[in-house]
């Protein structure tokens, strides 16, 4: 439903799943999807609350990194709360050393409170600091604000 543009109907289904079946795989996935939808709709505190609910209900440690990163990202980029973003980014770095978002969390911590809207701006900033960008990955990888996942 969400992919077809029927976000209102999708939200209704997500809410039903999260209210009645939160501990099932479908309910956990619905919590994540609801948080993504709320981020898109600029309902940031609700999105954070649902990411936190996922952390409480999903025992998969590999996914915690993504949810904590997204919470930090929302605090940093949308709510202008760098102190809260820092807590979440530090958690990612400290507790999930093998997480694919560790480099992103470290980078975001270095730039807390700065509004950077594009990958090109981020790359230019890194170059100005004299740091090396891995060319193959820098040209083809972006961070999806919606999922917190790296995309090619």
N, C-alpha and C positions, 0 to 999 in steps of 0.2 A: 504493500500500500504506500509506504513512504517513498519508494523509488518511482512510483507512478504519479507522485505529487499529491496524493491523498493523505496529507500529514495529519489532519484532524482525526481521520478514521484510524490511522496508524497509532496515533497517540492514545486513542480509546482502547485499542487492543493491547498496547504496551501496559497501560495502567491496569487493565484487567489481569494480565499475566503477572505483573509485579505485586498486585494486591492479593491475588488468590493463589498464585503458584510460584512465589518468590524463590523457593528452595529447589525447584526443578531446573533442569538445564534451560528450558524455554524461558522461565521466569528470570533467571540470571541474565540471559541474553537480552531480554526485554528491558531490564534495568539499564544496561549499557546503551541500548538503542534509544531509550527514553532520555538518558543523559545527553546523548549526541543531539537529539532533536531539541532539547531544551537549550543547549548551547547555541544551536542555529537560531532559535527563537529569542535569544538573548535573555533567557531566564536562568542566569548564571548560578544563583544560590541553590536553585532546585537541581540543576545539573550536578553541582558539587555534592549535594545531599545524596543524589542517586549513585554517583560514583562511590561515595562512602558506604552506601548500603551494599553495593556490589562487593566491596572489600570485606564486609561482614558476612556475606552469604556465600561467596565463592572461595573455595579452599585452594584453588590453583595458584601457587606462588609465582608462576611465570607471568601471570596476567596482572599481578599487583603493581608491577613496575609501570605498566601502561596507565593504569587508573590513577596512581599517585602522580605520575607526570602530568596527566590531563588536569587534575585538580590544581597542581602548581601552575600550569599554563593558563588556566582560567583566572586564577588569582592575579597572575602577572599581567597578562595581555588585556583582560576585559574588566577586572575589578580594581586595578591599580592598587593592589595589596602586596607589594614586593616582600614584605616580611612573612606573609603566609605562603607565598610562592617558594621562598627560600627554604622553609621547613619541609615542604613536599619534595623539592628538588634534592635536598640533602638526604632525605629518606631514600630516594631512588639510588643515589650514589653510595650510600652506606650499606643498604640492605639488599641490593640486587646488583652485585658486581658484574654479572654476565648479561645484564639487560641491554638490548640493542639501543635503548634510548639514553644510556649513560652519557654518551658524548653530547647529546642534545641537552640533557639536564645540566651538565657542566657548563656548556655554552650559555644556556639561559641564565644560570646563576651569575655568570660573569657580566651579564647585561640586564640584570634586574632593574625594573623600572623604566627601561628604554623601550619605546614603541618601535618595533621593526616589523614592517609589514610584508617584506618579500625576501625570498631566498637570496636574490641578488644583493640586497642591502646587507644581509647577514654575511655573505661571502666577502663583500667589499670591506666590511668592518674587520673581519678576521685578517684579511690581507693588510689592512692599515696597521694592525697590531703586530705585523711581522710573522704571523703564524702561517703554517703551510696548510693548504687545502688539498685534499686528495682529489685531483682533477677528474678522474673517472666517476667517482661518487658524487662530487660536487655538481657536476653538470647534469646528472641524471636522477638524483635523489632529492625528494622534498619531504617535508613533514606534513602529514595531513592533520589539520586542525581538528577535523571531525573525529578521527580515530586515534590520533597519537601514534600512528604507525608510519614508518618510512615507506614511501612509494617511489617506484621507478617511473 
